[in-house]
Amino acid sequence: MHYDVIIIGAGIVGCACARECATAGLKVAIIEHHIPAAATTAAGMGHIVTMDDSPAQLALTAYSRGLWQQLAPQLPASAEYEACGTLWVAADDEEMAGVSAKQSVYTAAGIASSTLSPDVLASAEPALRRGLSGGFLVPDDAVVYPPASAQYFLQQAQASGTVLLQARVIRAANHSVQLADATILHTGKIIIATGADISLTPTLPIQKRKGHLLITDRYPGLIHHQIVELGYLKSAHKLTADSVAFNVQPRQTGQILIGSSRQYGNDDPGLDQRILAAMLERAISYIPALARVSGIRAWTGFRAATPDKLPLIGPTEDHSVFLAMGFEGLGITNATGAARLLADHLLLRPSAIPLTPYLPERIKQEAYAHA
């Protein structure tokens, strides 16, 4: 059977790609050898956040967030979409000193934001410890429940004719996909959206980053925004060392999702009690009341990080093979934007933002290998 597009990987990025391509009229198959949205997607926090590490990152996250906002009225209740905003908090005057420049960047990009004094910060989030130097509020950022959101994208794709195949792909190249049972599927284009699994693209400079999360019992009203320390950015920029940072998120259930951690060179999916303890200690240092809450589950997941912290979106040297990978901690946010950019490229439509900064060709390597 011949397809216009075969997508490998049914996480939130792959499912979003399937939805965009199928609703545009393309004949699509999506292949997943596990349960859809059960790997990297299920392990994520689910933030939809604008980030400004670089102009290209800000452009993609802002564009993607806008697409999520358009989708919000259609999302099922199970997706738990809530525009609670992101509140970045400054622990000291040094961190607060950078807020003015940050707000200037957001204002120039047309993104609503505001600077909060210590008193206004305390009013917005009474559970935060006193003595913080202020904050930076991005009110239109949101949170979702990633597995349910991915399932919605998949259902939309299937309603437009997408075929879901449960199989393991062992080769993807030259307009064909070979399955583990030796079946060969023919296609116009292939999109590889396999998260941190680079078995089909072993030469890609994608590195796994292990992360821990913990969810609490129900404490409605304890926090009102996604709250992140401005020091999180320093943590995220570390390329080798283990690190933790304060990042909490309210859920519609009244539960609180607590993060975050980063570890390199650790492929063990088990909990690292040392890292988990450090992460919780960091969270409690910002919200002392968290010392008295009950955690009901902790888990780990793996982010797919690239050297320049931008995803790989677009064609490879094999022009039949496209990538939608390397999103690190922004895969949930950028799923909508990446999918739209790829569909635009495949259908020769104009795009709202340039694809160029995310093209895989920017990553120098000898060749793309498809094992």
N, C-alpha and C positions, 0 to 999 in steps of 0.2 A: 504494500500500500504506500502511496506517495502522499506526503504532507507538504504544505507550504512552509511550516515551521515546526520543528521538534524542540521542545524545551526539556532540558535535563535538570531535574531538581524541582520538587514541589514545596519548597519553603515559601515564605511570603513574597520574595522577589520573583521566583519562578511562576507562582500563581498570578501575581500582578502582570507579568509579561504575557501569560496565557490569556488573561482577560483582555488586555489591550489588543493583542493580535486577533483573537477570535471575534471580538465585538467589531473589529474593523473589517471582518469578512474573510480572514485567512483561515485555511484549514490547518488546525493545530492539534498536536499530540504533546502531552506532558508526561514524562517518565520519572517515576520515583520508586526506589527499591525498598523504602521503609514506609511508614505512615506519613501522609502529607503534613507538613508543618510541625513535625515532631522532633526535629533536631535543633539547629541554631535558632529557628523562629520561636520554638517553644521555650527556649532558655532565656530569651531576651526580656528586657524591662518593658518595652513597648512605648518608649517615649517618641513623640513626634516633635522634634526640636530643631530650631535654627541654630547653626553653629558657624563661627567665623574664624576658624583657624587659617583660612585662605579665602580669597575672593571666589574661587571655584567651589569651595565647600559651602560658602554662604549662598551662592547662586543656586546650587542643587538642593540644599536643604530648604531654602525659602520656596523654591518652585514646588518641591515635593509636598511641603506643608500646605501650600495652596490647593494642590490637588486633593489632599486629604480633607481639607475644609469643604471642597465641593462635594465630596463623597459622603460627608458626615450624615446628611439627612437620610441617605439610603442604607446606611450600615445597620445591621441587625443589632438588637439590644445586647446580644452576646458579645459583640465587639467592644462594648464598654468604652466607646469614644467619649472623651470628656476634655474640653478645652480649659483645663485648670491652670494653664500658664506655667512657665518655668521661672523660679525665683533663685537667682544666683546670689549667694551671700558672701560677704567679705569678712574674713576673720580679723583683719587688721588694716591699718591705714595703707600699707603697701598694696594690698589687694584692692582696696577701694580706689586707689589712685588710678588704676587702669579702667575704671568703670566709665569715666567721661569719654575716653577714646572709643570704648566699646559702643557706647550709645551713639556716638557720631557715626560709626560704621553702620549701625542698624538704621539710623535715621536716613542716611544717604541711600540705603537700599529699600527704603519705604516700609520698614518693619517696625511696628509699634513697640515701644519700650519706654521704661522710665527708671530713674534713679531713686532709690529709697534711702532716706535718712535712718539712723538707728531707731528713732522713735516710730517712724512709719513701718519699718521692718518688724518691730516688735508687735505692732498692732495687726499687721498682716498675718504673722505667724507667732502667736503668743508662746508656743511651746519651745521656740528657739531660746538658747541661753542668752542671757544679757551680756552686754559688752562687745557685741559684734559691731563692726564699723559701718554697716549699711548693706545695701543690696541693689540688684539690677533685675527688674521684672520684665519678662517677655510674655505679655498676657495671652497671646493667641497660640502659644505652644499647647500641645495636647498630649494625652496618653490614650492608648488602646490596649486591648487584650490581643496579643499577636496571633495565637493559633486560630481564634475565631475570625479575625480579620482575614487571615490567609484563606480560611475555608470559604469565606464569602467571595473572595476573588476567584477561587477555584469553581465554586458553584455558578458564578456569573459566566466564567469561561465555558463550563460544560453546557450551560443553557444556550450558548452560542455555537455548540457543536464540538467543543474540545473533547478529545479522547484521553482519559487517564489510564496509563499503563503501569502496572506494578512489575518492575523488572530492573535488573542491574545492567548498566551500560558498561561495556569494556572498551569501546572505541567509538570516537566521534570525529569524522573528518570527511572531506571531499563529498559533501552532500549525502552522507549516509551515516547511520548509527547502528552499531552491532551490539546485540544483547548477549548476555551470558549464555543463553541457550542456542547461540549461533544465528538467531533471527537477524536479518538485516532490513532496516527501514530506510526508505529513500525520502529525501526532503530537499526543499529549496535552500532553507537556512536552518542552522542549529544554534540554539542559545544555551550556553552552559551556565547554570545558576545553582551551583552546588555548595555554596557557603564556604566553609573552611576545608571541605574535601577537595583536594587538588589532584586526585588520582588520575583524572583525565587530562590534566594540564600540569604535569609535574615540574615543568621548568618555570612556572610562574613564581615571581618573588612574593608569594603570599605566606605570611607567618601566622600560626595559630596564637591567639591570646586567650588564655583560660580566665574565666571570670566566675565569681560566686555571687549568688543572690539569696536573700532570705525573705519569706513572707510571714507576717504576723497574724494573729487572731484579729477579730474585728474591734477597731477603736475609732468609730466614726467621729469626725470633727477634730481629731488630734492635730492633723495637718491639712492644709487647704490647697497647696500648690505642689508641683514637683519642685523639690528644693535641692540645690546642688551647690557645693562650695566652689568658689572661684579657683581655689587651689586644685580642683579637679583637672583643670587644663594642664597644670604642671605634671600631674600624675599621668595624664593621657599621652604626654609627649615623651615619657620615658620609653626607650626602645628596648631595653634589656632587663632592667631591674623589676622585681616584684613591687607592686604598689597598691595602696588602697586609698579611697577617697569617699567623702560623704555625699550620698545621693539617695534621696528617699522619694517615694511616689505614692500618692493616695490612690486607692482603688475604689470603684463605685460600691464594692461590697463592704467598705469600711476598713478593709485590711490595709496594711502599709507594706510596700515592697522596699526592701533595704538593700542598697549596694554601696559601693561597687569595688571590684578588685581587678587587677591585671597581673597575669603571670605568663612569662615566656618559657619555652622549653619544657613545658609540663603537659604531657599528653594523657595523664591519668585523669579520668573523669570523676574520680572520687573527691570527696570534700577534703580540703586541707584545713585542719582545725586551727592551725597557726594563722593562716590568712583570714579565715572566717572570724576568728576572735579579734584580730586587728581591725577588720572592717566594721564590726559591731562596736568596738571601742571608739572608733572614729565617729560613727553615727551618734552614739550616746554623748560624745563630747559637744556635739551641736544641739541635740535634743535630749536633755537629761531624762525626760519621761520615758524614753525608749528602754531604759534600764529596767522598767517595771512591766513591760509588755511581754506577751507570750509569743514566741516564734513557733510556727507550726510546721514549716518545711524549709529546708535549704537545698540548693542544687547548684550545679556548675554547668557551664556551656563554653563553647569556643567561638571567638570572633575571628574573622579573616582580615588581617591587617596588611596593607601595602606600605612600601617605604615612604611614600609621600602623603599617606593618609587620605588618598582619594580612591574611589572605586574604579574598577576596570569595566567600562561600558562601551561596547562596540565591536567591530570586526577584528579578527586576528589576521595573521599572515595568510592563513587558509581562509579565503574570503567567504566561504560557506559557514564558517564557525564564528559565532559572536559570544562575547562574555558579558555576564552581569554578576560580578564577583568583587570581593575585596572591600566590603562596606564597613568592616570593623564594627563599631558600636552604633552605626547609623543605618543598618539594613532595614529596620522597620520604617524609619523616617523616609528613606530614599527609595523604597520599593516602588511607590507610585511614579516618581519622577524618572527613575531609570527605565521602567516599563514604557512610559510614554515616549521617552527619547529613542529607545530601540524601535518601537513601532513606527515612529516618525521616520527614522532612517530606513527601515525596511520598505515602507510605503512611499518613500520619496516625498514626504510631507515636510513643510517648514516646521521648525521647532521653536519653542518659546525661548529657550536658552541654547547656547552652542554646546554641541557634543564634544568638541575638540579637547577640553581639559581632561576628559575622562577616558579618552581612547587608549586601548591597550598598547598601541604603538609607542607611547611615550616611555614605556618600560623597556629598556634595552635588554635584549636577550638573544641568544643564538638562534633559537627556533621554538615554535610551539610544538610540543610532543603530545600525542594522544595515545596513551598506552592501551 
